[in-house]
Amino acid sequence: MQGAGSQASIHSRAREAGDYDLFKERVRKEYKWVPGALYLHKRIEVLESFLKRRSIYGSEYFRELYESPARRNLERAIRGLRR
């Protein structure tokens, strides 16, 4: 089961679309050393792994608050990476 700290870090996926876009830019900057094609492939793989879970969040509290917006952001991010 996920602890509150790890769930809080996953909270970034449930942010407003504009905030999530900034988060995506920061992630890319953090992994700027990874070649573009490899980054795209692996990033999509990671994001899809979240969507394949029955639930992204381990606690009911986080699920009720953030599950739907987090899934929307992940789907939008994957579409953007595939363009």
N, C-alpha and C positions, 0 to 999 in steps of 0.2 A: 504494500500500500504506500502511496506517496505521502510524504510529510507536508506540513503546511508551507515550509520554505520552498520546496520544489513546486508545489502548486502555485505559489505566489509568483515564481519565475515563469511559469507557463501562462500566467495571467496576461502577459504581454500579447498573447495571441488573440485575446478577446477585446483588445482596445478598439477605439474608433478607427475607421479606415485610414484616416490621415496619420494618426499616431502609429498605426501598424506599419504604414509605409516608411516612416522614420525608423522604426525598429528594424525593418528589412534592410534599409540602407546601412544601419550600424552593423548588422550581422555580416553583410557583404564586405564592409571595411575590415571587420575582424578577420575575415578569411580571404583578404586580398591576395595573399600568397598562393592561393589555390587557382590554377588555370581556369578560365571561364567555362569551358565545356564540362570539365570535371565538377566544378562548383554547381552548375545548373543540374547536372545529373544527380549528384548526391543531395543537394538541397531539396529537390523534388522527392527523392526517396525518403528523406527525413520527414518532410511535411505529410506525405502520404501515409507514413507509419502512424502519425497521430490520428488521421482520419479513419484508419482501419480499426482503431481501438473502439470498443463498445462505448467507452467514455474517455474523454481526454483527462478529466479530473477525477481524483480518487474520492473526494468528499462530496456529499450531496449538496452542501452549501455552495461550493464552487461550481458544481454542475448546473445548479439552478440559475446562478448568476451569469455564468460565462460560457457555457457549452455552445449555445447557438451562435453567438457572435464569433467565438473562436473558430468554429467550423466554417463559417462564412469567410472569415479572413484567410484561413488556410486554403480553401478552395480558390479564392481570388488570387492568392499568392502563387498557387500552382499554375493557374491559367496564365498569369503574367510571365512566369518563368518559361512556359512552353511557347511563347510567342516568338 
